[in-house]
Amino acid sequence: MAEREPGTRLRLLGDAAAEFKIDCNIPIRRYFRSGQEMIKMAEVYHNEGSLEAAYILYMKYMTLFVEKLKAHRDFSQVLPAEKKRVKGVVKDVMGKTEVLKLTLKSRFEEEHKVWLKEEQVRRWEEQREQARRDEEMKEAERRRMEEVASIERDRQVALWHQAQLDKEDRENRGVGPPAGVGEIQDYTPSRGADRVVYDPNKYSDTASAPSQANEGLPSYDSVVGPSVSPPPSYDRTAPSYDRTAKPAPNITAPSISALSISAPTPSTSTSTPAFDRSAKPIISTPTGLRTVMVPGDLSEAFLAVAKSNSDRGVETLGTLGGHLANNKFIVSHLLIPRQEGKSDSCTMEGLEDVWDVHDKENIIFLGWVHTHPAYSVFLSSVDMHNQYEWQHMLPEALAIVCSIKDGVVGNLRLTPAGMSEVGGCSLTNFHPHSKEPPLWEEASHVEVDWSQKVVLKDLR
C-alpha cells in the first residue's frame, strides 16, 4: 500500500468503514450493542498500535450512528436518553478519529517517501541488470560471429588442400580435370572475378598433363588471407573430411538465474526511516477471517451444565464472550442465560443479563453454543436465522452445535450464500431453505487452546 498516495490510502480506509448495510429485520438494540463492541475493539487496536484497524472501526461507528442507523424502521422508538448518550460518544469518537487521521497521514507520507526511494533504487538496478544482459547478448553474438568466421576459414583451407591434392593426382595419372569441372579457380570463391568459365570446345579428347605443376592454382594467401601462414609440408594422403558434421559454436548462453530480476533489497541506511509492516492488522474480509481461539474445556463444561436437559431430550443454549488481542478473538466466558428449551429448539430470554456481564467483564459477544439431543450436527432454519443476526454484526461469530446423539461437536457458520438467502428471508419458526449451494459450513478460522480454561457463569 505504500505505493499509493497518502490521501488515497485514507480514502480507502474510509470506504472500508462504510461497507455495511442495515437490516431492519435485526432488532435495533443489537446495532446499539454492536456499536459499543466496535468501540471496545477500536481501543484494543489503538493500544496495540494497529492504527489503521482502529481508524476503520471508529469511522464505522460514526457512519453507523450518524448516517445509516437512521434508516432503521425502529429508530424512532429509541429512547431519547439513549440517543443523547450515543451522540456524546460520537462526538468523542470524532475527536479520536481526527487525531488518528493526522497520525496516519503523516505515517503514510513517510512510508510513501521510503517507497519512492526504494522504487528509484529498484528501477536503477533493473536498468543496470538490463544493460548487463544486453552486454552479454552482444558478447555472445560476437563470439558466435568469430566462431562462424573460424569455421569458414577452416573450410577454405580444406578446399585449398583438396584442390592441390586433386590437381597433383590428375598430373600423376596424366588426365585433365573431370568433365563438367572447371579449373581449380572454381574452388576459390574469393577469386570470383578471375574465374575461368569452362568451355568444352577448348579441350581435346586425348588426355594431356598441364605444362606447369602449379599453373592456374590460387595462392595460399589469397584463400585464407595473409594472416595465416601456409603449412611448410603436408601428408600426400588425401585427408578425410566429414562435411555433414559442422563444429558447433562454443557459445555460452547466459544462465536463467542471471536473467532473473530479483526484487531489490530495501536500503538499510540509517538515514531512511523503517516501518514494521508486519505489525499492521489484517482487516476481516469474507475470505480472511480473524482467528477465534476456543478454550479446550469449553465443550466439556457446557455439556456438563446441559446434561440434565439433555437427559430429558431438551435443548440447552449458551453464549460465548471474550476479547480481542493481537488481531485474534479469545473466547474466555461461557454464559448460560435464562431460556426456554424444547426438543428441537431453545429460545433465549435473558439477553440483557448477558450484556450486563459483558459490561462488567469488559468482554464482547463472539458466538453461541447449543445442544441437539436427538439430532446430528447441523443448523436448522431457526438456527440459521439466529446465526445470521450475530454473523451480520461480527463475521467471525461462531455457532457451536453439540450433538448428544452422535457425541460430536461442530464449529459452524453461514456461507456467503447462507448470509444472502437467510438475510432476504422474512419467515419465522421452522421453514424450508435451499440445499444447494450449502448455506452453512464448518468454520475454518477456529483454533482450540488446551492451555486455557473457560469461565462459566450460569445466569438462570
TITI-91209 format. One record per atom (N, C-alpha, C): x negated, y, z. Coordinates in steps of 0.001 Angstrom, whole numbers, plus 500000, padded with zeros to 6 digits. Layout:
BEGIN
XYZ ...
***
This chain:
BEGIN
499192498786500000 500000500000500000 499157501266500000 497887501148500328 497040502339500415 496893503030499072 497156502325497967 497032502946496660 498172503922496379 499229503854497164 500369504757496973 500117506095497661 500766507125497135 500680508439497753 501366508399499121 500869509149500101 501467509145501444 502967509438501434 503374510414500624 504797510733500550 505621509571500044 505096508832499090 505807507675498547 505949506593499606 504903506358500372 504962505336501409 505994505685502475 506064506935502873 507072507340503850 508477507185503285 508619507496502010 509931507361501378 510362505892501309 509414505004501057 509727503573501019 510140503050502399 509498503561503444 509898503168504797 511315503624505094 511630504829504655 512999505325504839 514011504495504078 513652504089502866 514558503245502074 514778501897502753 513712501334503331 513839500054504034 514776500178505228 514748501330505900 515613501534507064 517078501654506685 517343502052505460 518732502271505028 519348501054504341 518586499961504241 519065498782503513 519910497876504413 521072498342504818 522030497502505537 523425498074505332 524407497199505501 525795497599505302 526596497359506582 527646498122506735 528553497970507861 529674497019507469 529925496016508320 531026495075508100 532112495392509118 533229495866508616 534315496266509519 534957495087510241 534695493853509791 535240492678510473 534464492346511741 533275492910511890 532492492719513116 532896493808514099 533210493430515333 533630494442516320 532599495566516428 533096496786516530 532203497935516530 531298497952517762 531739497328518852 530892497301520045 529618496493519798 529678495534518852 528471494774518514 527423495703517892 527881496664517087 526951497617516472 526328498529517523 527131498937518485 526571499774519551 525530498987520348 525835497712520592 524871496887521316 523617496657520477 523805496415519184 522669496224518296 521790497466518254 522409498644518332 521634499883518352 520719499957519566 521232499531520726 520392499534521923 519190498594521759 519422497449521121 518333496490520937 517329496992519894 517790497792518928 516864498427517984 515875499319518725 516400500086519689 515539500992520452 514516500192521252 514953499075521870 514021498239522636 512900497707521745 513271497200520569 512260496643519666 511346497739519126 511912498919518835 511094500024518331 510049500436519362 510439500451520632 509483500821521686 508373499783521814 508728498495521647 507706497458521695 506706497651520559 507223497847519348 506342498060518200 505464499297518396 506056500365518920 505298501599519130 504174501377520138 504472500684521232 503462500421522261 502359499499521755 502685498614520825 501699497688520262 500899498309519124 501285499522518732 500567500200517650 501094499895516264 502212499191516186 502826498896514880 503767500050514531 503175501162514126 503935502405513974 504921502347512814 504578501651511751 505497501576510617 506788500857511003 506662499730511731 507846498988512166 508685499829513129 508019500548514021 508737501411514948 509476502520514194 508810503098513214 509423504167512414 510671503661511695 510589502461511114 511734501899510396 512920501698511337 512665501151512532 513765500899513470 514377502202513993 513537503194514270 514085504494514690 514930505111513566 514421505040512349 515185505566511213 516485504787511021 516413503471511220 517612502639511079 518660503015512122 518208503268513333 519129503674514400 519828504975514030 519061505954513562 519673507237513189 520635507072512015 520239506271511032 521120506050509881 522413505388510303 522314504435511259 523499503720511727 524484504656512409 524002505455513370 524931506245514188 525217507632513628 524388508155512763 524649509474512186 525471509363510911 525265508259510186 525878508162508865 526831506982508705 526329505761508847 527089504600508374 528197504130509321 527972504202510621 528954503647511549 530267504417511535 530239505646511071 531467506438510996 532460505838510007 531978504988509088 532869504351508112 533576503128508686 533190502689509892 533857501534510503 535292501907510866 536192500989510604 537615501292510808 537969501542512278 537127501043513204 537415501223514632 536607502349515264 535943503166514454 535088504215515016 535895505220515830 537120505484515422 537949506457516140 538352505954517526 538234504647517745 538627504081519038 537473504071520051 536305504468519620 535160504516520533 535377505643521538 535104505353522788 535314506334523849 534414507551523643 534936508745523914 534129509963523765 532840509919524587 532909509326525773 531712509262526614 530620508433525932 531017507343525255 530044506513524552 529452507267523374 530284507991522643 529791508785521514 528807509849521994 529118510468523151 528226511502523689 526889510894524090 526942509712524691 525702509055525096 524836508742523878 525463508211522839 524730507866521619 524166509126520964 524907510202521000 524432511450520411 523149511916521091 523088511762522417 521871512129523138 520701511233522761 520986509935522577 519923509007522170 519420509357520770 520345509692519875 519963510060518512 519039511267518523 519355512260519367 518507513459519453 517107513093519923 517029512210520917 515728511777521420 514957511003520358 515665510136519632 515034509328518584 514530510214517448 515278511263517125 514832512181516071 513481512792516407 513320513203517684 512047513772518092 510909512771517970 511138511531518397 510110510494518293 509779510189516831 510837510198516012 510628509883514600 509806510948513900 510027512210514236 509249513292513627 507776513189514000 507506512864515266 506113512695515698 505480511522514958 506239510422514864 505738509248514143 505483509557512680 506361510342512094 506229510682510677 504931511432510417 504631512395511276 503386513153511119 502163512256511314 502242511364512317 501127510442512571 500909509516511390 502010508960510877 501906508044509738 501418508758508488 501891509976508278 501457510722507101 499956510959507141 499450511346508322 498013511569508467 497239510279508225 497731509175508776 497046507899508590 497096507451507140 498255507637506500 498391507259505093 497440508064504209 497284509356504545 496366510195503765 494936509686503893 494526509336505114 493171508810505314 492989507482504589 493994506608504686 493915505314504001 493850505506502489 494598506492501990 494588506747500552 493221507261500104 492600508108500929 491254508597500596 490261507438500550 490357506559501545 489471505391501562 489696504542500320 490968504358499967 491285503547498781 490715504180497520 490819505516497409 490288506197496229 488785505980496112 488077506068497256 486630505832497228 486321504386496838 487059503459497425 486839502045497093 487178501766495636 488223502430495144 488614502239493743 487545502792492810 486955503933493201 485874504511492398 484684503559492334 484340502981493498 483243502008493536 483598500778492704 484827500316492818 485253499135492064 485158499379490560 485615500547490124 485555500847488692 484112500967488215 483263501595489060 481860501724488680 481227500346488553 481486499456489508 480936498111489441 481511497339488259 482768497601487958 483379496937486806 482713497391485516 482459498694485403 481778499197484215 480361498650484118 479670498574485264 478322498028485264 478335496555484860 479302495837485360 479412494421485006 479716494258483520 480579495149482997 480903495085481570 479676495394480727 478882496382481159 477653496708480431 476684495531480462 476604494864481614 475721493700481712 476176492581480778 477480492359480723 477993491322479825 477736491678478368 477919492975478032 477645493404476652 476183493181476299 475283493499477248 473865493315477001 473532491835476827 474181490989477637 473947489550477498 474412489056476131 475547489581475676 476058489175474365 475115489627473251 474590490860473384 473645491349472388 472374490494472366 471865490160473564 470668489340473653 470909487954473065 472102487392473354 472434486082472801 472495486135471274 473067487232470753 473156487368469288 471766487536468686 470893488304469368 469538488474468867 468800487144468818 468934486326469885 468279485019469887 468851484113468811 470152484240468589 470764483415467543 470229483780466166 470099485086465919 469587485525464629 468125485095464452 467335485175465541 465953484708465457 465907483223465151 466798482467465745 466833481029465512 467208480725464068 468188481472463563 468600481284462163 467443481608461223 466726482725461517 465589483104460681 464498482044460738 464264481483461934 463253480435462077 463618479201461281 464886478853461331 465350477686460561 465161477918459066 465477479144458637 465341479458457211 463872479419456785 462969479925457634 461554479869457295 461083478416457185 461509477592458136 461141476172458077 461674475513456821 462880475891456443 463459475298455224 462667475695453987 462274476974453922 461497477445452779 460131476733452712 459493476551453878 458216475835453910 458403474407453416 459477473763453870 459737472382453449 459944472307451947 460681473263451395 460913473282449948 459591473476449191 458742474364449699 457454474630449040 456586473378449021 456501472708450182 455746471464450245 456317470407449315 457622470297449298 458242469278448435 457968469578446962 458026470874446632 457756471250445236 456323470897444853 455374471159445754 453987470798445498 453832469295445275 454454468523446150 454347467064446029 454988466554444751 456143467117444415 456827466677443192 455974466990441964 455371468167441932 454568468546440769 453339467647440634 452665467417441774 451488466553441712 451852465130441321 453041464708441780 453485463358441410 453713463253439912 454288464294439319 454519464270437860 453194464322437117 452242465116437641 450934465192436993 450240463828437016 450322463163438135 449674461851438257 450311460818437333 451597460962437100 452282459994436235 452330460449434788 451878461705434536 451844462224433177 453216462481432606 454151462914433442 455502463222432963 455818464664433282 456812465179432556 457257466544432803 458346466567433862 458882467696434059 459973467810435041 461160466978434614 461952466448435558 463142465681435188 464101466527434390 464885465826433578 465862466536432748 466828467320433625 467159468508433167 468097469338433918 467465470120435038 466153469972435243 465488470687436327 464521471690435726 464532472912436142 463666473950435618 462295473863436230 461519474921435987 460191474976436566 460301475090438082 459157474998438715 459143474966440168 459666476261440770 459656477303439938 460177478567440470 461617478424440951 462369477421440412 463760477252440821 463878476898442294 462773476422442916 462811476077444312 462612477274445210 462264478388444598 461903479556445418 462848480702445154 463969480806445958 464920481888445743 464315483266445937 463157483357446638 462549484679446838 461948485221445556 461737484372444495 461192484814443197 462300484861442167 463492485234442632 464669485187441751 464496485978440487 463795487118440523 463656487950439322 462726487323438314 461818486379438748 460837485776437848 461182484355437440 462374483908437771 462724482535437425 462766482327435913 462353481126435504 462379480755434081 463622479940433813 464412480389432876 465639479672432519 465275478461431673 465785477347432031 465459476101431334 466101476092429945 465244475824428930 465708475715427537 465214474390427000 466082473420426731 465654472089426272 464948472113424923 465184473145424098 464550473197422770 463046473431422860 462599473932424029 461178474227424178 460351473002424535 461022471879424787 460322470689425241 460468469579424208 459416468766424115 459439467624423181 459796466369423931 460058465326423195 460437464057423813 459246463305424372 458041463683423956 456851462986424468 456374463652425728 456010462773426690 455543463300427966 454213463994427816 454037465058428488 452762465794428457 452506466366429835 451264466360430219 450901466906431529 450659468391431403 450923469160432435 450639470602432389 449157470829432267 448797471925431597 447396472226431342 446641472599432596 447359473091433597 446669473535434817 447461473034436009 446758472555437028 447433471895438139 448416472812438854 448068474025439060 448933474920439832 449619475977438993 449672475748437676 450265476777436818 451772476860437082 452259478044437246 453692478256437432 454182478101438864 453323477651439813 453760477485441194 453693478814441942 454685479072442788 454614480293443601 453586480123444685 453043481239445115 452049481196446188 452735480919447521 451942480440448489 452467480143449827 453004481405450505 452243482540450315 452679483780450955 453998484267450416 454220484045449096 455479484530448516 456668483764449045 456428482563449607 457545481763450111 457839482085451568 456810482029452396 457027482190453833 456603483535454361 456054484379453493 455625485694453960 454192485669454409 453582486846454405 452154486930454747 451856486633456203 452901486598457072 452641486387458496 452314484951458824 452617484025457899 452384482612458166 451190482144457353 450203481551458021 449011481064457325 449290479730456678 448860479533455416 449098478251454741 448270477165455405 448811475981455429 448056474878456035 446814474571455230 445677474310455901 444428474027455174 444489472706454442 445219471760454936 445328470460454259 446593469786454706 447027468769453998 448258468091454362 448193466678453848 449032465873454429 449116464476454025 449790464389452679 449193463622451781 449748463495450438 451042462689450409 451298461995451501 452538461210451539 453706462160451706 454720461947450870 455886462847450913 456565462762452280 456699463880452955 457365463850454260 458854463586454115 459409463052455169 460847462758455163 461582463832455945 462627464365455339 463428465424455990 464884465002456009 465485465090457211 466928464821457304 467640466161457262 468051466520456038 468653467857455866 470087467934456394 470641466796456810 472000466824457378 471985467169458857 470789467062459479 470689467346460923 469962468660461113 470704469717461121 470105471035461307 469848471271462794 468722471848463111 468448472112464535 469445473101465105 469969472783466310 470945473673466947 470237474845467578 470778476039467404 470149477210468029 470118477066469538 469018477394470139 468862477287471582 469354478574472245 470694478720472222 471281479951472743 471932479640474078 471561480343475080 472124480140476419 473273481103476624 474507480556476673 475676481414476872 475781481809478331 476312482994478603 476458483400479996 477421482476480713 477122482156481978 477958481237482733 479283481888483096 480257481030483464 481583481536483829 481498482436485043 480654482015485988 480538482835487188 479968484205486885 479113484256485864 478521485558485512 479544486470484875 480593485860484249 481593486677483584 482714487083484518 482789486442485681 483856486754486611 483592488092487273 484679488858487421 484574490148488096 485157489978489482 484319489980490466 484799489813491830 485192491167492390 486131491100493359 486575492337493981 485425492964494749 485292494282494684 484174494931495373 484317494822496870 483201494674497531 483190494626498990 483371496030499533 484380496210500398 484606497562500935 483351498101501597 483172499399501448 481986500045501991 481969499943503505 480793499673504028 480634499599505485 479960500837506034 479890501891505228 479239503119505670 479978503706506861 479245504209507799 479866504778508995 480595506062508693 480332506660507528 480994507914507200 482401507688506691 482742506444506352 484074506142505827 484920505528506922 486093506098507237 486929505533508308 487445504172507912 487538503274508878 488016501916508624 489358501722509306 490244500933508674 491567500670509210 491790499171509269 492296498689510374 492581497263510537 493979496996510008 494066496682508711 495380496464508112 496030495178508592 495264494289509187 495845493047509691 496742493298510904 496620494477511503 497423494769512684 498812495268512336 499071495502511060 500373496015510659 501431494925510790 502636495257511228 503674494239511367 504209493812510015 504702492614509979 505370492121508778 506853492357508963 507408493257508170 508815493588508309 509658492439507766 510734492109508492 511553490971508118 512197491161506751 512183490121505970 512880490083504698 513587488741504632 514524488543503680 515205487252503590 514249486081503447 513056486305502936 512104485210502743 510923485305503690 510950486266504621 509833486437505543 510316486751506937 510924485781507603 511475485990508935 510374485941509987 510567486713511039 509652486655512162 509866485346512931 508810484826513505 508875483555514217 509660483709515525 510446482675515850 511152482615517125 510542481478517940 509977481794519094 509364480813519985 510399480345521010 510620479027521059 511627478445521951 510930477629523028 511285477813524302 510674477011525370 510923475517525153 509957474701525513 510076473271525278 511184472599526063 511568473165527216 512599472535528047 513985473126527828 514163473953526789 515447474621526579 516580473613526392 516422472668525470 517492471708525186 517810470863526413 516764470413527095 516971469577528290 517736470338529368 517371471600529594 518051472411530606 519507472651530225 519759472924528953 521129473187528515 521985471932528596 521452470795528151 522225469550528181 522550469131529617 521647469443530555 521917469122531957 523095469939532484 523138471239532118 524246472097532551 525548471683531875 525452471233530603 526653470890529835 527133469466530065 526417468684530867 526722467249530991 528151466983531457 528627467732532447 529984467488532959 531026467689531871 530839468716531037 531758468926529912 531576467863528838 530320467521528564 530047466541527517 530654465184527857 530624464819529154 531215463543529565 532718463523529329 533325464690529319 534780464775529077 535096465073527613 534049465152526761 534269465429525348 534586466881525065 534117467791525929 534386469230525786 533084469947525428 533180470877524494 532006471639524075 531603472664525134 530281472956525153 529722473974526044 528877474932525221 528902476199525644 528200477245524883 527258478013525798 526123478447525255 525190479306525966 524582480326525015 523999481393525549 523357482418524714 521854482442525011 521099482872524024 519642482914524128 519187484367524199 518424484675525224 517874486018525378 516355485969525426 515728487056525051 514271487088525062 513747488461524734 512522488505524214 511901489793523933 511000489666522698 510572490800522214 509682490887521055 508265491139521533 507309490380520996 505896490580521347 505034490133520174 504157491011519730 503233490708518625 503965490194517395 505077490841517110 505880490544515917 506490489144515964 506659488584517157 507356487314517354 508438487499518411 509538486741518261 510591486749519260 510356485585520221 510351485875521505 510088484879522542 511383484637523314 511976483457523170 513171483106523940 512739482798525369 513321483504526323 512940483312527729 514131482977528619 515351483352528198 516531483186529035 517611482365528339 518251481492529117 519443480755528680 520581481131529619 521579481819529076 522713482273529881 523946481442529537 524672481006530555 525907480262530361 527060481180530770 527722481825529810 528780482785530150 530107482086530472 531029482866530960 532401482346531129 532941481977529742 533643480843529674 534064480325528373 535234479377528508 535835479103527363 536921478114527299 536541477076526253 536265475855526695 535817474813525790 536906473831525433 536799473318524212 537697472277523734 536850471162523124 537513470173522542 536778469050521958 536066469439520666 536550470492519992 535960470880518713 535568472351518639 535643473082519747 535269474499519722 535032474986521136 534435476175521213 534190476805522509 534217478310522314 535001479006523115 535161480450522981 534547481158524182 533671482123523900 533020482890524961 533958483983525445 534071484113526783 534957485114527370 534190486168528174 532965485890528497 532214486814529369 531047487472528678 531240488052527473 530133488678526748 529575489887527487 530448490646528163 529967491819528896 529028491414530028 529300490249530634 528403489765531691 527008489476531113 526997488959529880 525723488672529206 524960489965528969 525662491000528504 524998492281528250 524420492868529532 525147492693530643 524642493226531920 523310492569532285 523214491243532099 521963490549532393 520861491025531458 521204491207530195 520214491678529222 519655493033529636 520533493916530127 520072495244530539 519178495152531777 519555494309532705 518763494172533932 517412493526533662 517393492523532782 516167491764532491 515365492386531335 515946493428530718 515318494094529564 515009493093528441 516014492311528080 515878491329527002 516892491630525912 516742490965524787 517638491164523651 518244489824523250 519322489890522467 520022488680522034 519279488039520855 518981486731520988 518220486034519948 518960484833519358 520177484554519857 520926483442519285 521826482780520301 522345481624519932 523259480913520817 523092479408520640 523617478650521593 523488477200521574 524816476597522022 525224475495521403 526451474823521845 526374473329521531 527210472568522193 527207471118522032 528282470667521048 528045469500520455 529028468764519659 529155467375520298 530066467207521268 530157465915521956 530475464747521026 531315464969520013 531762463862519160 531358464033517702 530522465030517407 530168465298516016 528648465360515850 528248465336514586 526827465436514269 526388466899514311 525135467129513954 524598468491513905 525039469152512602 525870470169512697 526305470946511540 526977472209512063 527329473115511165 528070474320511521 529456474247510909 530470474250511770 531847474274511278 532169475671510757 533360475831510201 533741477161509691 533778478180510826 534263477755512019 534278478669513165 532852478997513596 531980477974513619 530569478206513974 529909479174513000 530189479003511699 529557479869510695 530001481317510852 531276481529511189 531740482908511389 531090483519512630 530922482722513690 530224483229514876 528772483574514544 528111482666513835 526707482886513481 526546484089512565 527511484297511678 527424485433510752 527305486755511510 528098486924512573 528076488192513316 526708488443513943 526082487382514476 524775487561515099 523666487715514057 523740486900513006 522684486949511989 522766488231511167 523969488805511060 524118490093510362 523350491183511098 523317491102512420 522600492083513233 521103491794513291 520756490507513400 519361490103513509 519151488871512626 518459489010511493 518290487882510564 517657486647511195 516885486818512275 516220485675512909 517098484952513922 518322485432514195 519181484836515218 519420483351514935 519338482538515995 519459481080515867 520835480587516282 521221479458515684 522390478699516130 521893477284516418 521670476971517707 521174475651518094 522368474752518384 522411473601517729 523508472645517896 522951471360518490 523574470903519591 523163469666520257 524244468613520066 523933467589519274 524886466509519043 524743465480520160 525789465370521017 525775464384522097 525934462985521503 526730462871520474 526981461581519833 525709460974519258 524918461799518573 523719461297517893 522450461498518704 522521462299519770 521314462593520533 520307463395519727 520789464330518898 519946465128518007 520199466606518268 519128467418518179 519223468868518327 518758469519517035 519546470470516531 519191471162515289 519140472665515472 518100473309514915 517988474776514899 518485475258513539 519665475864513515 520319476175512250 520466477684512045 520726478054510789 521027479433510409 521785479403509091 522446480483508748 523168480576507474 522180480863506343 522448480287505192 521672480582503997 522140481917503422 521422482488502465 521919483706501810 523308483498501204 523549482302500641 524884482011500098 525917481981501213 525537481437502383 526447481403503516 526765482788504036 525742483650504130 525972485020504582 526909485753503638 526747485502502346 527591486177501357 529032485680501429 529211484350501474 530573483800501455 531308484058502756 530651483790503888 531307483987505179 531573485477505414 530646486342504991 530853487767505167 532046488289504392 532389487620503293 533547488043502497 534819487293502825 534796486475503880 535961485662504251 536674486299505437 537978486472505338 538767487082506417 539597486060507182 539438484784506870 540212483736507547 539651483482508933 540505482967509824 540095482625511185 540418481162511453 540012480691512636 540191479289513004 539483478392511991 539830477118511949 539177476185511034 539775476299509642 538923476408508639 539361476531507260 538230476060506350 538535475677505123 537505475128504231 536586476213503675 535341475797503410 534361476654502745 533659475836501666 532900476492500837 532197475824499741 531192474805500295 530985473752499527 529965472758499865 528645473054499163 528719473582497953 527540473902497164 527637475327496646 526556476084496718 525299475734497393 525496475670498900 524579475036499620 524731474903501079 524875476267501748 525766476323502738 525997477581503452 525163477690504723 524597476581505198 523740476620506377 522540475706506132 521497475905506947 520260475152506747 519503475048508057 518503474163508075 517592474060509218 516671475281509201 516601475965510318 515761477174510396 514285476789510375 513529477431509485 512100477125509346 511209478097510103 511802479067510775 511000480075511474 510964479841512983 511242478611513416 511295478277514838 510068477467515234 509469477818516358 508363477056516938 508667476776518403 508267475595518867 508509475199520257 507246475436521070 507401476138522187 506286476401523095 506482475546524350 505755474438524419 505931473499525528 505311474025526825 504555475079526745 503947475628527960 504885476568528703 506007476946528072 506931477895528684 508198477204529202 508715477711530315 509958477212530912 511048478269530741 512251477815530437 513347478750530227 513922479189531565 514414480415531630 515093480938532801 516588480712532606 517193479889533442 518607479524533298 519462480344534261 520510480965533725 521470481707534545 522870481276534155 523573480645535088 524959480211534867 525889481294535387 526578481974534462 527432483108534814 528909482722534959 529212481455534972 530614481022535048 531161481167536480 
***
